Amino acid sequence: MNLASFGREAGRAAAALVIALIVAYVVVLATSQDPGAAFTTLLTAPLSSNRTLGLWVDDIAKLTLTGLAFSLIFQARQFSMGVQGQVYVGGLFAALVAMSPIGATPIAIPLSMLAAMAAGAAYGFIPGYAKARFGASEIVSSLMLNYIAIRVVNYLVRAHLAPPGTGQLMTEPFPPTAVFPAIIPGTRFDLGIVIALVCVVIVWFVLYRTSWGLKLRLVGHNPKFAEYSGIRASAIMVSAMTVSGAIGGLLGAVFVQGRAFGKLSIDFDGNLAFEGILIAIVARSRPLAVPFVALFYGYLRQGAQLMGIRTDVPTEMISVVQAVIILLVASSFTVPGRKALARLLRRDEAPAGATAGVAQK
């Protein structure tokens, strides 16, 4: 992507964000008794302490990984919605390793991550193979697999993995050797952000510096041309869903082994994994843009949650901002008045040029 294209996309995203914030402020005015304090909390609360800063960074890491998982699928022009299910199976397998005797050893973290990635990849492979082999809709199959994964994992936690007779909805805490170390002590600023940034670089390299990435992008842009060129589009599509599933499984490990949890509980993702769709759409499925989108959206997400806790405005405010951003970025939205301003500038330049020509004569 050249600099001019980057500038246009960044301008569109910034304008969409400003308009969404204006809409949010209007809603705050209509629902809050102290709209000034509520909106100030939305904009400043994530930076108010080390703890809230850690919450923001934790969201950035998770949003980056889920955004990458969806971006890979969208690059292949597929619309699998299965990342949430992959997060759950990944979290389950990471927890099983962490709760085993391996969890008390120094290799607990890497082995848990590998187990999570393998489980997520297998779960991503299923809807891809079903589409390639049987023509099944990847949207329907992946959504159904999400429900299966969530229900099965929640059942296993309640019935088998939680301490018996306690009625708890979570497992015992993992051993310290199986929990990500904190970068800033006492916060959720942990190894997860490093993992997310490393994944960004790896996904970018694979997409733009390998033959597999070139084939995937060709299949996404024009599957018929790719087939004529000798590329097996169905195999590329299945492999893209499998790699995306591995990233989703890794996100599951980041959830359950991060400082926020350090255990496996029911409904642990809080629907955050599904919000990667927004990240991928705003980033135009470009891996290097994903962490920047996650940075700003994570800030708004945490600001909205803290606003819901500290003021009388409901946390659902972030849904308003999210919906407006999606509508503006996913449409053919342009900055209002840009064309009129360009015409005005050209009109001003024309008389100046004509005057200079007359003076030369």
C-alpha positions as CSV (number, residue, x, y, z in Angstrom):
1,M,0.0,0.0,0.0
2,N,1.5,3.4,-1.0
3,L,1.6,6.5,1.2
4,A,-1.3,8.2,-0.5
5,S,-3.6,5.1,-0.1
6,F,-2.5,4.9,3.6
7,G,-3.3,8.5,4.1
8,R,-6.8,8.1,2.6
9,E,-7.6,5.0,4.7
10,A,-6.2,6.7,7.9
11,G,-8.3,9.8,7.1
12,R,-11.5,7.7,6.6
13,A,-10.9,5.8,9.9
14,A,-10.1,9.1,11.8
15,A,-13.2,10.8,10.4
16,A,-15.4,7.7,11.3
17,L,-14.0,7.8,14.8
18,V,-14.7,11.5,15.3
19,I,-18.3,11.1,14.0
20,A,-18.8,8.1,16.2
21,L,-17.6,10.0,19.2
22,I,-20.0,12.9,18.3
23,V,-22.9,10.4,18.2
24,A,-21.8,8.9,21.5
25,Y,-21.7,12.4,23.1
26,V,-25.3,13.0,21.8
27,V,-26.4,9.8,23.4
28,V,-24.6,10.7,26.7
29,L,-26.3,14.1,26.7
30,A,-29.7,12.3,26.4
31,T,-29.0,9.6,29.1
32,S,-26.7,11.1,31.7
33,Q,-27.4,13.6,34.5
34,D,-23.8,14.8,34.3
35,P,-22.8,14.3,30.6
36,G,-19.6,16.3,31.0
37,A,-18.2,14.0,33.7
38,A,-19.4,10.9,31.8
39,F,-17.8,11.9,28.5
40,T,-14.5,12.9,30.3
41,T,-14.5,9.5,31.9
42,L,-14.9,7.8,28.5
43,L,-11.9,9.7,27.1
44,T,-9.5,9.7,30.1
45,A,-10.3,6.8,32.4
46,P,-8.0,4.2,30.7
47,L,-5.0,6.4,31.6
48,S,-6.0,7.1,35.1
49,S,-3.8,4.5,36.8
50,N,-1.4,1.6,36.2
51,R,-4.3,-0.8,36.7
52,T,-6.5,0.8,34.0
53,L,-3.5,1.1,31.7
54,G,-3.0,-2.7,32.2
55,L,-6.6,-3.3,31.3
56,W,-6.2,-1.3,28.1
57,V,-3.0,-3.1,27.1
58,D,-4.6,-6.5,27.8
59,D,-7.5,-5.6,25.5
60,I,-5.0,-4.4,22.8
61,A,-3.3,-7.8,22.8
62,K,-6.5,-9.8,22.6
63,L,-8.1,-7.5,20.0
64,T,-5.0,-7.7,17.9
65,L,-5.0,-11.5,17.8
66,T,-8.7,-11.8,17.0
67,G,-8.3,-9.1,14.4
68,L,-5.5,-11.0,12.8
69,A,-7.5,-14.3,12.8
70,F,-10.4,-12.6,11.0
71,S,-8.1,-10.7,8.6
72,L,-6.6,-13.9,7.3
73,I,-10.0,-15.3,6.5
74,F,-11.2,-12.1,4.9
75,Q,-8.0,-11.9,2.8
76,A,-9.1,-15.2,1.2
77,R,-12.6,-13.7,0.7
78,Q,-14.1,-16.2,3.1
79,F,-16.6,-15.3,5.9
80,S,-16.0,-17.8,8.5
81,M,-17.2,-16.6,11.9
82,G,-15.5,-19.4,13.9
83,V,-12.8,-17.5,15.8
84,Q,-14.9,-17.5,19.0
85,G,-15.2,-21.3,19.0
86,Q,-11.5,-21.7,18.3
87,V,-10.8,-19.4,21.3
88,Y,-12.8,-21.7,23.5
89,V,-11.2,-25.0,22.4
90,G,-7.8,-23.3,22.5
91,G,-8.4,-22.1,26.1
92,L,-9.6,-25.6,27.1
93,F,-6.5,-27.4,25.8
94,A,-4.2,-24.7,27.2
95,A,-5.9,-25.2,30.6
96,L,-5.6,-29.0,30.4
97,V,-1.9,-28.7,29.9
98,A,-1.6,-26.1,32.6
99,M,-3.5,-28.3,35.1
100,S,-1.5,-31.4,34.3
101,P,1.9,-32.2,35.9
102,I,3.5,-30.2,33.0
103,G,1.9,-27.1,34.5
104,A,4.4,-27.0,37.3
105,T,7.4,-27.1,34.9
106,P,9.2,-24.3,33.0
107,I,7.9,-25.6,29.7
108,A,4.2,-25.1,30.8
109,I,3.7,-21.8,28.9
110,P,5.1,-22.8,25.5
111,L,3.4,-26.3,25.6
112,S,0.1,-24.8,26.6
113,M,0.3,-22.3,23.7
114,L,1.2,-25.1,21.2
115,A,-1.7,-27.3,22.5
116,A,-4.1,-24.3,22.1
117,M,-2.9,-23.5,18.6
118,A,-3.2,-27.2,17.5
119,A,-6.8,-27.4,18.9
120,G,-7.8,-24.1,17.3
121,A,-6.2,-25.1,13.9
122,A,-8.2,-28.4,14.0
123,Y,-11.4,-26.5,14.8
124,G,-10.7,-24.0,12.0
125,F,-10.0,-26.8,9.6
126,I,-13.5,-28.4,10.0
127,P,-15.7,-25.6,8.4
128,G,-13.0,-25.1,5.7
129,Y,-13.0,-28.8,4.8
130,A,-16.8,-28.9,4.9
131,K,-17.0,-26.1,2.4
132,A,-14.3,-27.5,0.1
133,R,-15.7,-31.1,0.2
134,F,-19.4,-30.7,0.6
135,G,-20.1,-27.0,-0.4
136,A,-21.3,-26.2,3.1
137,S,-21.7,-22.5,4.0
138,E,-18.7,-21.5,6.1
139,I,-20.8,-18.9,7.8
140,V,-23.4,-21.4,9.1
141,S,-21.0,-24.2,9.9
142,S,-18.6,-21.9,11.8
143,L,-21.4,-20.2,13.8
144,M,-22.8,-23.6,14.8
145,L,-19.3,-24.8,15.8
146,N,-19.0,-21.7,18.0
147,Y,-22.1,-22.7,20.0
148,I,-20.9,-26.3,20.3
149,A,-17.5,-25.2,21.6
150,I,-18.9,-22.7,24.1
151,R,-21.5,-25.1,25.5
152,V,-19.1,-28.1,25.7
153,V,-16.3,-26.0,27.4
154,N,-18.8,-24.5,29.9
155,Y,-20.2,-28.0,30.7
156,L,-16.7,-29.4,31.2
157,V,-15.8,-26.6,33.6
158,R,-19.0,-26.9,35.6
159,A,-19.2,-30.7,35.7
160,H,-15.6,-31.9,35.7
161,L,-12.8,-29.2,36.0
162,A,-14.2,-27.0,38.7
163,P,-13.4,-28.1,42.3
164,P,-16.1,-30.7,43.2
165,G,-18.8,-29.6,45.7
166,T,-17.9,-25.9,45.6
167,G,-20.4,-24.8,43.0
168,Q,-17.7,-22.7,41.4
169,L,-17.8,-21.9,37.7
170,M,-14.1,-21.9,37.2
171,T,-11.1,-24.2,37.7
172,E,-8.5,-23.8,40.4
173,P,-5.8,-21.2,39.6
174,F,-3.0,-22.5,37.4
175,P,0.5,-22.9,38.8
176,P,2.5,-19.7,38.6
177,T,4.8,-21.4,36.0
178,A,1.8,-21.7,33.7
179,V,0.6,-18.1,34.0
180,F,2.1,-15.3,31.8
181,P,4.6,-13.2,33.6
182,A,3.7,-9.5,34.2
183,I,5.7,-6.9,32.4
184,I,4.4,-4.2,34.8
185,P,4.0,-5.9,38.3
186,G,0.5,-5.9,39.7
187,T,-1.2,-5.2,36.3
188,R,-2.5,-7.1,33.3
189,F,0.3,-5.8,31.2
190,D,1.8,-9.2,30.6
191,L,3.4,-11.5,27.9
192,G,0.2,-11.4,25.9
193,I,1.0,-8.1,24.2
194,V,4.4,-9.4,23.1
195,I,2.8,-12.5,21.7
196,A,0.3,-10.4,19.8
197,L,3.0,-8.1,18.3
198,V,5.1,-11.1,17.2
199,C,2.1,-12.6,15.5
200,V,1.5,-9.4,13.6
201,V,5.0,-9.6,12.1
202,I,4.7,-13.3,11.4
203,V,1.3,-12.9,9.6
204,W,2.6,-9.9,7.6
205,F,5.6,-11.9,6.5
206,V,3.6,-14.9,5.6
207,L,1.1,-12.9,3.6
208,Y,3.4,-10.6,1.7
209,R,6.8,-12.5,1.6
210,T,5.9,-16.1,0.9
211,S,4.4,-18.0,-2.1
212,W,1.5,-19.2,0.1
213,G,0.6,-15.7,1.0
214,L,0.7,-14.6,-2.6
215,K,-1.6,-17.5,-3.5
216,L,-4.0,-16.7,-0.7
217,R,-4.3,-13.1,-1.9
218,L,-4.7,-14.1,-5.5
219,V,-7.5,-16.5,-4.5
220,G,-9.1,-13.7,-2.5
221,H,-8.9,-11.1,-5.3
222,N,-9.9,-13.4,-8.2
223,P,-10.5,-17.2,-7.5
224,K,-11.2,-18.0,-11.1
225,F,-8.0,-16.4,-12.3
226,A,-6.1,-18.2,-9.5
227,E,-7.6,-21.6,-10.7
228,Y,-6.5,-20.8,-14.3
229,S,-3.0,-20.1,-12.9
230,G,-2.9,-23.6,-11.4
231,I,-3.6,-22.6,-7.8
232,R,-5.9,-25.0,-6.0
233,A,-8.3,-22.4,-4.5
234,S,-10.1,-24.8,-2.3
235,A,-6.8,-26.0,-0.7
236,I,-5.7,-22.4,-0.1
237,M,-9.1,-21.6,1.5
238,V,-8.9,-24.6,3.8
239,S,-5.3,-23.8,4.8
240,A,-6.3,-20.1,5.5
241,M,-9.1,-21.2,7.8
242,T,-6.7,-23.6,9.6
243,V,-4.0,-21.0,10.1
244,S,-6.7,-18.5,11.3
245,G,-7.9,-21.2,13.7
246,A,-4.4,-21.6,15.1
247,I,-4.3,-17.8,15.9
248,G,-7.8,-18.2,17.5
249,G,-6.6,-21.1,19.6
250,L,-3.5,-19.0,20.7
251,L,-5.9,-16.2,21.7
252,G,-7.6,-18.8,23.9
253,A,-4.3,-19.5,25.7
254,V,-3.7,-15.7,26.1
255,F,-7.1,-15.5,27.8
256,V,-6.8,-18.3,30.3
257,Q,-3.1,-18.0,31.0
258,G,-3.0,-14.2,31.2
259,R,-2.9,-12.2,34.4
260,A,-6.6,-11.4,34.0
261,F,-7.6,-15.1,34.6
262,G,-4.9,-17.6,35.3
263,K,-7.6,-20.2,35.3
264,L,-10.4,-21.5,33.0
265,S,-13.9,-20.2,33.7
266,I,-17.2,-20.3,31.8
267,D,-17.9,-17.7,29.1
268,F,-14.3,-16.4,29.7
269,D,-14.1,-14.4,26.4
270,G,-16.9,-12.0,27.2
271,N,-17.6,-11.9,23.4
272,L,-14.4,-10.0,22.9
273,A,-13.2,-12.6,20.4
274,F,-16.1,-11.8,18.1
275,E,-15.2,-8.1,18.1
276,G,-12.2,-9.0,15.9
277,I,-14.7,-8.6,12.9
278,L,-14.7,-4.8,13.6
279,I,-10.9,-4.7,13.9
280,A,-10.4,-6.6,10.6
281,I,-13.0,-4.4,8.8
282,V,-11.5,-1.1,9.9
283,A,-8.0,-2.3,9.2
284,R,-9.1,-3.5,5.7
285,S,-7.6,-6.9,6.7
286,R,-4.1,-5.5,6.6
287,P,-2.0,-7.2,9.4
288,L,0.2,-4.1,10.1
289,A,-2.9,-1.9,10.5
290,V,-4.6,-4.4,13.0
291,P,-2.6,-3.4,16.1
292,F,-3.2,0.3,15.5
293,V,-7.0,-0.2,15.2
294,A,-6.9,-2.4,18.3
295,L,-5.0,0.4,20.1
296,F,-7.8,2.9,19.5
297,Y,-10.7,0.6,19.8
298,G,-9.3,-1.0,22.9
299,Y,-9.1,2.5,24.5
300,L,-12.7,3.3,23.7
301,R,-13.8,-0.2,24.9
302,Q,-12.1,0.3,28.2
303,G,-13.2,3.9,28.5
304,A,-16.8,2.8,27.9
305,Q,-16.6,0.0,30.5
306,L,-15.1,2.4,33.1
307,M,-17.7,5.0,32.2
308,G,-20.4,2.3,32.9
309,I,-18.8,1.6,36.3
310,R,-18.1,5.2,37.5
311,T,-21.0,7.1,36.0
312,D,-24.7,6.7,35.2
313,V,-24.2,5.9,31.5
314,P,-24.6,2.2,30.6
315,T,-21.6,0.2,29.3
316,E,-23.6,-0.6,26.2
317,M,-22.5,2.9,24.9
318,I,-19.6,1.2,23.2
319,S,-22.0,-0.7,21.0
320,V,-23.3,2.6,19.7
321,V,-19.7,3.7,18.8
322,Q,-19.0,0.3,17.3
323,A,-22.0,0.3,15.1
324,V,-21.4,3.8,13.8
325,I,-17.7,3.0,13.0
326,I,-18.7,-0.2,11.1
327,L,-21.3,1.6,9.1
328,L,-19.0,4.4,8.1
329,V,-15.8,2.4,7.4
330,A,-17.5,-0.5,5.6
331,S,-19.5,1.9,3.4
332,S,-18.2,4.3,0.7
333,F,-17.9,7.0,3.3
334,T,-15.7,10.0,2.5
335,V,-14.9,13.0,4.6
336,P,-17.7,15.5,4.2
337,G,-16.9,18.5,2.1
338,R,-13.6,17.2,0.8
339,K,-14.6,17.3,-2.9
340,A,-16.1,20.8,-2.5
341,L,-12.9,22.0,-0.9
342,A,-10.8,20.5,-3.7
343,R,-13.1,22.2,-6.3
344,L,-12.8,25.5,-4.4
345,L,-9.0,25.3,-4.3
346,R,-8.8,24.5,-8.0
347,R,-11.0,27.4,-8.8
348,D,-8.8,29.7,-6.8
349,E,-5.7,28.5,-8.5
350,A,-7.1,29.0,-12.0
351,P,-7.5,32.9,-11.8
352,A,-4.0,33.1,-10.3
353,G,-2.6,31.2,-13.2
354,A,-4.5,33.3,-15.7
355,T,-3.3,36.5,-14.1
356,A,0.3,35.3,-14.2
357,G,-0.2,34.5,-17.9
358,V,-1.5,38.0,-18.7
359,A,1.3,39.6,-16.8
360,Q,3.9,37.8,-18.9
361,K,2.3,39.0,-22.1
